[in-house]
Amino acid sequence: MSSFSRRDLLRTGAAAATAAAGSALLSPSPATASARPGASLRVVTWNIYKGGLGAGADNLPHVLDQLVELRPDIYLAVETYGAGETIAQALSRRAGRGKYTGVKITDRPAGKDNLWIFTHLPIVHVYPKPVGGQHVTDFNLGGVRVRLADGQQLNAFVAWLNYTDPWVGYLIDENAAGIRSGLTPRHTAEEVVAADQRQTAHLREIVDQHLPAMLAGNADPLVLGGDLNTVPAEDWSATWAAAPNHFGMSYPLTATKVATDAGFVDTFRAAHPDAGAVEGRTWSPLPTERLITPQRIDMIFAKGAVTVDGAQVVDQRMRRHGPGTFYSDHAAMVTDLRLPRQG
């Protein structure tokens, strides 16, 4: 979510499932990937909530500690809001990966600079702002191309989709509460699907218009991650209606289906195919709202010759920080990828 359209009265505290390392191949075959180990890559996306200050005025150092411990190769940052230079400095000095460059995607003054990308990898290209769309600006999307240690290149894009009221996650949760109490669900399936349409329009514009225009024919592997303010369509398909905390519900959601229909892979679900066993909740670790249903609204998608080695949600404080609430209203999403060696 954005600090400009935030659900300030409602904060969730659903615990994310612990993610054991999985493996899912996008391309090429498993045998080929095994024979050619290629370049490993850790991608993190995390909405740090009002520049790391949303959970408290003294919270940003804890956010930095968590980022340093994750040691991302690429960090797709949402709600950076004035913390960009501090994040780049902390990662450069303490993550042990060398100097990180911070690319400010959202061309706004400090405090309004929503999206950034941080990486220690050489940046080959910074993509121009998205232009010509009805919904998407550099507040919503931007990207870079980086060079990996073995010479391969990867495109990395960060995204933020608008929160809208009514919000699809709340409608699903209110229906779950009714079912749990033996009542008729409050919202029809049509109403739930309709609440997902703004995010669908944003993602369709990104996938169908902006990414092709910005890439201009570049065919290197691509990751797209961020705060999408919707839940995965596949997780709420009929396949998982009987999953715990789904209460027999399923909905034909459309937003993330735009990406998967275009060949993108939901990396968390690729690593953890059983949506009932591993929910991957990212909204929200804060304790003032306890949603019944799993809300995985922060995602990393991948496309191209990429292997998913593992994925996890980080929503617990570091032990050395002692007890207290988590550092953001969003959990961090971490995906470990591998690009099979070429040639």
PALUM-635433 format. One record per residue: residue number from 1; residue in one letter; x, y, z of N, C-alpha, C in turn. Coordinates in steps of 0.2 Angstrom, whole numbers, plus 5000, padded with zeros to 4 digits. Layout:
<rs>
R    nr   rest     nX     nY     nZ    caX    caY    caZ     cX     cY     cZ
R   NUM      A      X      Y      Z      X      Y      Z      X      Y      Z
...
</rs>
This chain:
<rs>
R    nr   rest     nX     nY     nZ    caX    caY    caZ     cX     cY     cZ
R     1      M   5004   4994   5000   5000   5000   5000   5004   5006   5000
R     2      S   5001   5012   4998   5005   5018   4998   5003   5022   5005
R     3      S   5008   5026   5007   5006   5030   5013   5001   5036   5011
R     4      F   5000   5037   5004   4995   5041   5002   4988   5038   5002
R     5      S   4987   5032   5002   4981   5028   5001   4981   5022   5006
R     6      R   4983   5023   5012   4984   5018   5017   4978   5016   5021
R     7      R   4977   5010   5023   4972   5008   5027   4974   5009   5034
R     8      D   4974   5015   5037   4977   5017   5043   4974   5014   5049
R     9      L   4967   5013   5048   4964   5010   5054   4964   5002   5055
R    10      L   4967   4999   5049   4967   4992   5049   4974   4989   5048
R    11      R   4977   4986   5052   4983   4983   5051   4983   4976   5053
R    12      T   4986   4971   5049   4985   4964   5051   4991   4962   5054
R    13      G   4990   4956   5058   4995   4952   5061   4995   4945   5060
R    14      A   4993   4943   5054   4993   4936   5052   5000   4934   5051
R    15      A   5002   4928   5054   5009   4925   5054   5010   4922   5047
R    16      A   5015   4923   5044   5017   4920   5038   5020   4913   5039
R    17      A   5018   4908   5035   5021   4902   5035   5028   4902   5034
R    18      T   5032   4898   5038   5039   4897   5037   5041   4894   5030
R    19      A   5045   4896   5026   5046   4894   5019   5053   4890   5019
R    20      A   5052   4883   5018   5058   4879   5017   5060   4880   5010
R    21      A   5066   4879   5008   5069   4880   5002   5065   4875   4997
R    22      G   5063   4878   4991   5060   4873   4986   5064   4874   4980
R    23      S   5062   4871   4975   5065   4872   4968   5060   4871   4963
R    24      A   5059   4875   4958   5055   4875   4953   5058   4878   4947
R    25      L   5058   4874   4941   5061   4877   4935   5056   4880   4931
R    26      L   5058   4886   4928   5055   4890   4923   5057   4888   4916
R    27      S   5064   4888   4915   5067   4886   4909   5074   4886   4910
R    28      P   5078   4882   4908   5077   4876   4904   5075   4870   4908
R    29      S   5077   4864   4906   5075   4858   4909   5079   4857   4916
R    30      P   5076   4853   4921   5080   4852   4927   5087   4849   4926
R    31      A   5088   4844   4921   5094   4841   4919   5099   4846   4917
R    32      T   5097   4851   4913   5101   4856   4910   5103   4860   4915
R    33      A   5099   4863   4920   5100   4867   4925   5105   4864   4930
R    34      S   5105   4857   4931   5109   4854   4936   5116   4854   4933
R    35      A   5117   4852   4926   5123   4852   4923   5127   4859   4923
R    36      R   5123   4864   4922   5125   4871   4922   5123   4875   4927
R    37      P   5126   4875   4933   5124   4878   4939   5122   4886   4938
R    38      G   5126   4889   4934   5124   4896   4932   5125   4901   4938
R    39      A   5122   4907   4938   5123   4912   4942   5117   4912   4947
R    40      S   5118   4912   4954   5113   4913   4959   5111   4920   4960
R    41      L   5105   4921   4962   5103   4928   4963   5098   4928   4969
R    42      R   5098   4933   4973   5093   4934   4978   5090   4940   4977
R    43      V   5083   4940   4976   5079   4946   4975   5074   4947   4981
R    44      V   5074   4953   4983   5069   4954   4989   5065   4960   4987
R    45      T   5058   4959   4989   5054   4965   4988   5051   4966   4995
R    46      W   5051   4972   4997   5048   4974   5004   5046   4981   5004
R    47      N   5039   4982   5006   5037   4989   5007   5038   4990   5014
R    48      I   5043   4995   5015   5045   4996   5022   5041   5001   5026
R    49      Y   5035   5003   5023   5030   5007   5027   5033   5014   5029
R    50      K   5031   5019   5025   5033   5026   5026   5040   5027   5027
R    51      G   5044   5024   5023   5051   5025   5023   5054   5022   5029
R    52      G   5051   5017   5032   5054   5014   5038   5052   5017   5044
R    53      L   5048   5022   5044   5046   5026   5050   5039   5024   5052
R    54      G   5035   5020   5048   5028   5019   5050   5027   5015   5056
R    55      A   5031   5011   5058   5030   5007   5064   5034   5010   5070
R    56      G   5036   5016   5069   5039   5020   5075   5045   5025   5072
R    57      A   5046   5030   5076   5051   5035   5074   5058   5032   5074
R    58      D   5059   5027   5078   5066   5024   5079   5066   5017   5076
R    59      N   5062   5016   5071   5062   5010   5068   5066   5009   5062
R    60      L   5068   5014   5058   5072   5013   5052   5079   5009   5053
R    61      P   5083   5010   5059   5089   5006   5060   5087   4998   5060
R    62      H   5081   4996   5063   5079   4989   5063   5078   4987   5056
R    63      V   5075   4991   5052   5073   4989   5045   5080   4988   5041
R    64      L   5085   4993   5042   5091   4992   5039   5095   4986   5042
R    65      D   5094   4984   5048   5097   4978   5050   5094   4972   5047
R    66      Q   5088   4972   5046   5085   4966   5042   5087   4966   5035
R    67      L   5087   4971   5032   5089   4971   5025   5097   4969   5024
R    68      V   5101   4971   5029   5108   4969   5029   5108   4961   5030
R    69      E   5104   4959   5034   5104   4951   5036   5102   4947   5029
R    70      L   5097   4950   5026   5095   4947   5020   5100   4947   5014
R    71      R   5104   4952   5014   5110   4952   5009   5107   4951   5002
R    72      P   5102   4955   5000   5100   4955   4993   5104   4956   4988
R    73      D   5104   4953   4982   5108   4955   4976   5104   4961   4973
R    74      I   5097   4960   4973   5093   4965   4971   5087   4966   4976
R    75      Y   5086   4973   4978   5081   4974   4982   5076   4979   4979
R    76      L   5070   4977   4978   5064   4980   4975   5060   4984   4980
R    77      A   5062   4990   4981   5059   4994   4987   5053   4998   4986
R    78      V   5048   4997   4990   5042   5001   4990   5041   5005   4996
R    79      E   5038   5011   4995   5037   5016   5001   5044   5018   5004
R    80      T   5049   5019   4999   5056   5021   5001   5056   5027   5005
R    81      Y   5052   5032   5002   5050   5039   5005   5056   5042   5009
R    82      G   5061   5044   5006   5067   5048   5009   5072   5043   5012
R    83      A   5071   5037   5012   5076   5032   5015   5081   5029   5010
R    84      G   5081   5031   5004   5085   5028   4999   5092   5028   5000
R    85      E   5095   5034   5001   5102   5035   5002   5105   5031   5008
R    86      T   5101   5031   5014   5102   5028   5020   5102   5020   5019
R    87      I   5098   5018   5015   5098   5010   5013   5104   5009   5009
R    88      A   5105   5012   5004   5111   5011   5000   5118   5011   5004
R    89      Q   5118   5016   5009   5124   5016   5013   5125   5010   5018
R    90      A   5119   5008   5021   5119   5002   5025   5121   4996   5022
R    91      L   5118   4995   5016   5119   4989   5012   5127   4989   5010
R    92      S   5129   4994   5008   5136   4995   5005   5141   4993   5011
R    93      R   5140   4996   5017   5144   4995   5022   5144   4989   5026
R    94      R   5138   4985   5026   5137   4980   5031   5135   4973   5028
R    95      A   5132   4973   5021   5130   4967   5019   5135   4962   5016
R    96      G   5141   4965   5015   5147   4961   5013   5146   4959   5005
R    97      R   5143   4963   5002   5142   4962   4994   5145   4967   4990
R    98      G   5149   4972   4993   5152   4977   4990   5147   4983   4990
R    99      K   5149   4988   4985   5145   4994   4985   5138   4993   4982
R   100      Y   5133   4995   4985   5126   4995   4982   5125   5002   4979
R   101      T   5121   5002   4973   5119   5008   4970   5111   5008   4971
R   102      G   5109   5014   4973   5102   5015   4973   5099   5019   4967
R   103      V   5094   5016   4964   5091   5019   4958   5084   5022   4960
R   104      K   5083   5028   4960   5077   5031   4962   5072   5031   4956
R   105      I   5067   5026   4957   5063   5025   4951   5057   5030   4951
R   106      T   5055   5032   4956   5049   5037   4957   5053   5044   4957
R   107      D   5052   5048   4952   5055   5054   4951   5051   5060   4955
R   108      R   5052   5059   4962   5049   5064   4966   5054   5066   4971
R   109      P   5052   5072   4975   5057   5074   4980   5057   5069   4986
R   110      A   5062   5069   4990   5062   5064   4996   5056   5065   5000
R   111      G   5053   5059   5002   5047   5059   5006   5041   5057   5001
R   112      K   5042   5058   4995   5037   5056   4990   5040   5051   4985
R   113      D   5046   5049   4986   5050   5044   4981   5048   5037   4983
R   114      N   5042   5035   4980   5040   5028   4982   5045   5022   4980
R   115      L   5046   5021   4974   5050   5016   4972   5057   5017   4971
R   116      W   5061   5012   4973   5068   5012   4972   5070   5005   4970
R   117      I   5076   5004   4967   5079   4998   4966   5087   4998   4969
R   118      F   5089   4994   4973   5096   4994   4975   5099   4987   4973
R   119      T   5105   4988   4971   5109   4982   4969   5116   4983   4969
R   120      H   5120   4978   4971   5127   4978   4971   5130   4976   4964
R   121      L   5126   4974   4960   5128   4971   4953   5128   4977   4948
R   122      P   5133   4977   4943   5133   4982   4938   5127   4983   4935
R   123      I   5125   4990   4934   5119   4992   4931   5121   4993   4924
R   124      V   5118   4989   4919   5119   4990   4912   5114   4996   4909
R   125      H   5108   4996   4912   5103   5001   4909   5098   5002   4914
R   126      V   5096   5009   4914   5090   5011   4918   5085   5013   4913
R   127      Y   5079   5009   4914   5074   5010   4909   5070   5017   4910
R   128      P   5068   5020   4905   5064   5026   4905   5058   5025   4908
R   129      K   5055   5031   4910   5049   5031   4914   5043   5028   4909
R   130      P   5038   5024   4912   5033   5022   4908   5029   5028   4906
R   131      V   5027   5028   4899   5023   5034   4897   5017   5031   4893
R   132      G   5012   5036   4892   5006   5034   4888   5001   5030   4890
R   133      G   5001   5028   4896   4996   5024   4899   4991   5028   4903
R   134      Q   4985   5024   4905   4980   5028   4908   4981   5027   4916
R   135      H   4985   5022   4918   4985   5021   4925   4992   5021   4928
R   136      V   4997   5020   4924   5004   5018   4927   5008   5024   4926
R   137      T   5012   5026   4931   5017   5031   4930   5023   5028   4934
R   138      D   5029   5033   4935   5034   5030   4938   5033   5029   4946
R   139      F   5027   5031   4948   5025   5030   4955   5023   5023   4956
R   140      N   5022   5019   4950   5020   5012   4950   5024   5007   4947
R   141      L   5029   5010   4943   5033   5005   4939   5040   5008   4937
R   142      G   5045   5004   4937   5052   5006   4934   5056   5000   4935
R   143      G   5062   5001   4931   5066   4995   4931   5073   4996   4928
R   144      V   5078   4991   4929   5085   4992   4927   5087   4985   4924
R   145      R   5092   4985   4921   5095   4979   4918   5102   4978   4922
R   146      V   5104   4973   4924   5110   4972   4928   5114   4966   4925
R   147      R   5120   4966   4926   5125   4961   4923   5127   4956   4929
R   148      L   5126   4950   4928   5128   4945   4934   5135   4943   4933
R   149      A   5138   4940   4938   5145   4938   4938   5147   4934   4932
R   150      D   5143   4930   4929   5145   4926   4924   5144   4929   4917
R   151      G   5142   4936   4917   5141   4940   4911   5134   4940   4909
R   152      Q   5129   4936   4911   5122   4936   4909   5119   4942   4912
R   153      Q   5114   4944   4909   5110   4950   4911   5103   4948   4913
R   154      L   5100   4953   4917   5094   4951   4920   5090   4958   4921
R   155      N   5084   4958   4919   5080   4964   4920   5076   4964   4926
R   156      A   5076   4969   4930   5073   4969   4937   5068   4975   4937
R   157      F   5061   4974   4938   5056   4979   4938   5053   4979   4945
R   158      V   5052   4985   4948   5048   4985   4954   5041   4989   4952
R   159      A   5036   4986   4956   5029   4989   4955   5026   4990   4961
R   160      W   5021   4995   4961   5016   4996   4966   5009   4997   4962
R   161      L   5004   4993   4964   4998   4994   4961   4993   4998   4967
R   162      N   4989   5002   4964   4985   5006   4969   4980   5001   4973
R   163      Y   4980   5003   4979   4975   5001   4984   4968   5004   4982
R   164      T   4963   5000   4982   4956   5003   4981   4951   5000   4986
R   165      D   4946   5004   4987   4941   5003   4992   4934   5003   4988
R   166      P   4931   4997   4989   4932   4991   4993   4938   4987   4990
R   167      W   4942   4984   4995   4948   4980   4994   4946   4973   4994
R   168      V   4949   4970   4988   4947   4962   4987   4949   4958   4993
R   169      G   4954   4960   4997   4956   4956   5003   4952   4956   5008
R   170      Y   4949   4962   5009   4944   4963   5015   4938   4960   5013
R   171      L   4935   4960   5007   4929   4957   5005   4930   4949   5006
R   172      I   4935   4946   5004   4936   4939   5005   4936   4938   5013
R   173      D   4940   4942   5017   4940   4940   5024   4933   4941   5027
R   174      E   4929   4946   5025   4923   4947   5028   4918   4941   5027
R   175      N   4919   4938   5021   4915   4932   5019   4917   4926   5023
R   176      A   4924   4926   5024   4926   4920   5029   4924   4921   5036
R   177      A   4923   4927   5038   4921   4928   5045   4913   4926   5045
R   178      G   4910   4928   5040   4903   4926   5040   4902   4918   5040
R   179      I   4906   4915   5036   4905   4907   5035   4907   4904   5042
R   180      R   4912   4907   5045   4915   4904   5051   4909   4905   5057
R   181      S   4905   4910   5056   4900   4911   5061   4893   4908   5059
R   182      G   4893   4904   5053   4887   4901   5051   4882   4905   5047
R   183      L   4885   4911   5045   4881   4915   5041   4882   4915   5034
R   184      T   4877   4918   5030   4878   4919   5023   4884   4924   5021
R   185      P   4888   4922   5017   4894   4927   5015   4891   4934   5013
R   186      R   4894   4939   5016   4891   4946   5015   4892   4948   5008
R   187      H   4897   4946   5004   4898   4949   4997   4898   4943   4992
R   188      T   4895   4945   4986   4894   4940   4981   4901   4939   4978
R   189      A   4901   4933   4974   4908   4932   4970   4909   4938   4965
R   190      E   4903   4940   4962   4904   4946   4957   4907   4952   4961
R   191      E   4905   4953   4967   4907   4959   4970   4915   4958   4972
R   192      V   4917   4952   4974   4924   4951   4975   4928   4952   4969
R   193      V   4926   4949   4964   4930   4950   4957   4930   4957   4955
R   194      A   4924   4961   4956   4924   4968   4954   4929   4972   4958
R   195      A   4930   4970   4964   4935   4974   4968   4942   4973   4966
R   196      D   4944   4968   4962   4950   4966   4959   4952   4970   4953
R   197      Q   4947   4974   4950   4947   4976   4943   4952   4982   4942
R   198      R   4953   4986   4947   4958   4991   4947   4965   4988   4946
R   199      Q   4967   4984   4950   4973   4980   4950   4974   4977   4944
R   200      T   4969   4974   4941   4969   4970   4935   4971   4975   4929
R   201      A   4968   4981   4929   4969   4986   4924   4976   4988   4924
R   202      H   4979   4989   4930   4986   4991   4931   4990   4986   4929
R   203      L   4989   4980   4931   4994   4975   4929   4994   4973   4921
R   204      R   4988   4974   4918   4987   4973   4911   4991   4978   4907
R   205      E   4990   4984   4910   4994   4990   4906   5002   4989   4907
R   206      I   5004   4986   4913   5011   4985   4914   5013   4979   4909
R   207      V   5010   4974   4909   5012   4968   4905   5011   4969   4898
R   208      D   5006   4972   4896   5004   4972   4889   5007   4978   4885
R   209      Q   5008   4984   4889   5010   4990   4886   5017   4992   4888
R   210      H   5018   4993   4895   5024   4997   4897   5030   4992   4897
R   211      L   5030   4986   4899   5036   4982   4899   5038   4981   4891
R   212      P   5034   4979   4887   5036   4978   4880   5039   4985   4877
R   213      A   5036   4991   4879   5039   4997   4876   5046   4998   4880
R   214      M   5046   4997   4886   5052   4999   4890   5058   4994   4888
R   215      L   5056   4988   4887   5061   4983   4885   5064   4984   4878
R   216      A   5059   4986   4874   5061   4987   4867   5065   4981   4863
R   217      G   5062   4975   4865   5064   4969   4862   5070   4965   4866
R   218      N   5072   4968   4871   5077   4964   4875   5074   4958   4878
R   219      A   5077   4952   4877   5074   4946   4879   5078   4943   4885
R   220      D   5082   4946   4889   5085   4944   4895   5079   4942   4900
R   221      P   5081   4937   4904   5076   4935   4909   5074   4941   4913
R   222      L   5068   4941   4916   5065   4947   4919   5062   4945   4926
R   223      V   5063   4949   4931   5059   4948   4937   5055   4955   4938
R   224      L   5049   4954   4941   5044   4959   4942   5042   4958   4949
R   225      G   5043   4963   4954   5041   4962   4961   5039   4968   4964
R   226      G   5035   4968   4969   5032   4973   4973   5026   4972   4977
R   227      D   5023   4978   4979   5017   4977   4983   5011   4978   4977
R   228      L   5007   4973   4976   5002   4973   4971   4995   4974   4974
R   229      N   4994   4974   4980   4988   4976   4983   4982   4972   4980
R   230      T   4984   4966   4979   4979   4961   4977   4981   4954   4979
R   231      V   4977   4949   4979   4979   4942   4981   4980   4938   4975
R   232      P   4984   4933   4975   4986   4928   4969   4979   4925   4967
R   233      A   4978   4926   4961   4972   4923   4958   4972   4915   4959
R   234      E   4978   4912   4957   4978   4905   4958   4977   4902   4965
R   235      D   4979   4906   4970   4978   4904   4977   4971   4904   4979
R   236      W   4967   4908   4975   4959   4908   4977   4955   4905   4971
R   237      S   4958   4900   4967   4955   4897   4962   4951   4891   4966
R   238      A   4947   4887   4962   4943   4882   4965   4948   4876   4968
R   239      T   4954   4876   4965   4959   4871   4967   4960   4871   4974
R   240      W   4960   4877   4977   4962   4878   4984   4956   4880   4989
R   241      A   4950   4878   4986   4944   4880   4990   4944   4877   4997
R   242      A   4946   4870   4997   4946   4866   5004   4952   4868   5008
R   243      A   4957   4872   5006   4963   4874   5010   4961   4877   5016
R   244      P   4965   4876   5021   4964   4879   5028   4963   4887   5027
R   245      N   4959   4890   5030   4958   4897   5030   4955   4899   5024
R   246      H   4952   4895   5019   4949   4897   5013   4941   4896   5014
R   247      F   4939   4892   5019   4932   4891   5021   4928   4889   5015
R   248      G   4931   4885   5010   4927   4882   5005   4926   4888   4999
R   249      M   4929   4893   5000   4928   4899   4995   4933   4898   4989
R   250      S   4931   4901   4984   4935   4902   4978   4932   4907   4974
R   251      Y   4936   4911   4970   4934   4917   4966   4938   4917   4960
R   252      P   4935   4919   4954   4939   4919   4948   4942   4926   4947
R   253      L   4947   4927   4951   4951   4934   4951   4955   4934   4945
R   254      T   4957   4940   4943   4960   4941   4937   4966   4945   4937
R   255      A   4968   4949   4942   4974   4953   4942   4980   4949   4940
R   256      T   4982   4945   4945   4989   4941   4944   4988   4936   4938
R   257      K   4982   4934   4936   4981   4930   4930   4984   4933   4924
R   258      V   4984   4940   4924   4986   4944   4918   4994   4942   4917
R   259      A   4997   4942   4923   5005   4940   4923   5006   4933   4921
R   260      T   5002   4928   4924   5004   4921   4923   5002   4919   4916
R   261      D   4996   4922   4914   4994   4921   4907   4999   4923   4902
R   262      A   5003   4928   4904   5009   4931   4899   5015   4928   4900
R   263      G   5015   4922   4904   5021   4918   4904   5025   4919   4911
R   264      F   5023   4924   4915   5027   4925   4921   5025   4920   4926
R   265      V   5030   4918   4931   5029   4913   4936   5029   4916   4943
R   266      D   5024   4915   4947   5024   4917   4954   5029   4913   4957
R   267      T   5035   4916   4959   5040   4912   4962   5039   4909   4968
R   268      F   5035   4913   4973   5034   4910   4979   5030   4903   4978
R   269      R   5025   4903   4974   5020   4898   4973   5024   4892   4969
R   270      A   5029   4894   4965   5033   4889   4961   5037   4885   4966
R   271      A   5040   4889   4972   5044   4886   4977   5040   4882   4982
R   272      H   5033   4884   4983   5029   4881   4987   5022   4879   4984
R   273      P   5022   4874   4980   5016   4873   4976   5009   4872   4980
R   274      D   5010   4870   4986   5004   4868   4990   5001   4874   4994
R   275      A   4996   4878   4991   4994   4884   4994   4990   4883   5001
R   276      G   4988   4877   5002   4986   4875   5009   4991   4874   5014
R   277      A   4996   4872   5012   5002   4870   5017   5006   4876   5018
R   278      V   5007   4880   5013   5012   4886   5014   5008   4892   5011
R   279      E   5005   4896   5015   5001   4902   5013   5005   4908   5011
R   280      G   5010   4910   5014   5014   4915   5012   5011   4922   5013
R   281      R   5008   4923   5019   5005   4929   5021   5010   4935   5021
R   282      T   5009   4940   5018   5013   4946   5018   5009   4952   5021
R   283      W   5003   4952   5021   4998   4958   5024   4994   4955   5029
R   284      S   4996   4956   5036   5001   4961   5038   5004   4958   5044
R   285      P   5010   4959   5046   5013   4957   5052   5011   4961   5058
R   286      L   5008   4967   5057   5007   4971   5063   5001   4968   5067
R   287      P   5000   4969   5073   4995   4965   5077   4989   4968   5078
R   288      T   4988   4974   5075   4981   4977   5076   4976   4975   5072
R   289      E   4977   4971   5067   4972   4967   5063   4974   4960   5062
R   290      R   4969   4956   5063   4971   4949   5062   4966   4946   5057
R   291      L   4968   4946   5051   4964   4943   5046   4964   4936   5046
R   292      I   4958   4933   5044   4957   4926   5045   4960   4922   5039
R   293      T   4960   4925   5033   4962   4922   5027   4969   4925   5025
R   294      P   4973   4921   5021   4979   4922   5019   4979   4928   5014
R   295      Q   4983   4933   5015   4984   4939   5011   4991   4940   5008
R   296      R   4993   4937   5003   4999   4937   5000   4999   4942   4995
R   297      I   5000   4949   4996   4999   4954   4992   5006   4957   4989
R   298      D   5012   4954   4992   5018   4956   4990   5021   4950   4986
R   299      M   5023   4951   4980   5025   4945   4975   5031   4947   4971
R   300      I   5034   4942   4969   5040   4942   4964   5038   4937   4959
R   301      F   5037   4940   4953   5036   4936   4947   5043   4935   4943
R   302      A   5044   4930   4939   5050   4929   4935   5047   4926   4928
R   303      K   5051   4928   4923   5050   4926   4916   5057   4925   4913
R   304      G   5057   4919   4909   5063   4918   4905   5067   4912   4908
R   305      A   5073   4911   4906   5077   4906   4908   5080   4906   4915
R   306      V   5075   4905   4920   5077   4906   4927   5074   4900   4931
R   307      T   5078   4898   4936   5076   4893   4940   5075   4896   4947
R   308      V   5069   4894   4950   5067   4896   4957   5070   4891   4962
R   309      D   5075   4893   4966   5079   4889   4971   5075   4889   4977
R   310      G   5071   4894   4979   5068   4894   4985   5065   4901   4986
R   311      A   5060   4901   4991   5057   4908   4992   5054   4908   4999
R   312      Q   5054   4913   5003   5052   4914   5009   5049   4921   5011
R   313      V   5045   4921   5016   5042   4927   5019   5045   4928   5025
R   314      V   5047   4935   5026   5050   4937   5032   5046   4941   5036
R   315      D   5043   4939   5042   5038   4943   5045   5039   4943   5053
R   316      Q   5045   4941   5055   5047   4941   5062   5053   4945   5064
R   317      R   5053   4948   5069   5058   4952   5071   5065   4948   5072
R   318      M   5070   4951   5071   5077   4948   5072   5077   4947   5080
R   319      R   5080   4941   5082   5081   4940   5089   5084   4945   5093
R   320      R   5090   4948   5090   5094   4953   5094   5090   4959   5095
R   321      H   5084   4960   5092   5080   4966   5093   5076   4965   5099
R   322      G   5075   4959   5101   5070   4958   5107   5063   4958   5104
R   323      P   5058   4958   5109   5051   4958   5108   5049   4964   5105
R   324      G   5043   4964   5102   5040   4970   5099   5036   4968   5092
R   325      T   5034   4973   5089   5030   4972   5083   5035   4972   5077
R   326      F   5033   4969   5072   5038   4969   5066   5039   4976   5063
R   327      Y   5044   4976   5059   5046   4983   5057   5042   4986   5051
R   328      S   5037   4983   5048   5033   4986   5043   5026   4983   5044
R   329      D   5021   4986   5040   5015   4983   5040   5015   4978   5034
R   330      H   5020   4977   5030   5021   4972   5025   5027   4967   5027
R   331      A   5026   4961   5026   5032   4956   5027   5036   4957   5021
R   332      A   5042   4955   5021   5047   4955   5016   5046   4948   5012
R   333      M   5046   4949   5005   5046   4943   5001   5053   4942   4998
R   334      V   5056   4936   4999   5063   4934   4997   5062   4928   4992
R   335      T   5066   4929   4986   5066   4923   4981   5073   4922   4979
R   336      D   5075   4916   4979   5082   4914   4977   5081   4911   4970
R   337      L   5085   4914   4965   5084   4912   4959   5091   4909   4956
R   338      R   5091   4906   4950   5097   4904   4947   5096   4905   4939
R   339      L   5101   4908   4936   5101   4908   4929   5106   4903   4926
R   340      P   5103   4897   4923   5107   4892   4920   5113   4895   4916
R   341      R   5119   4893   4916   5125   4895   4913   5123   4894   4905
R   342      Q   5125   4899   4902   5124   4899   4894   5131   4897   4891
R   343      G   5130   4894   4885   5136   4892   4881   5139   4886   4883
</rs>
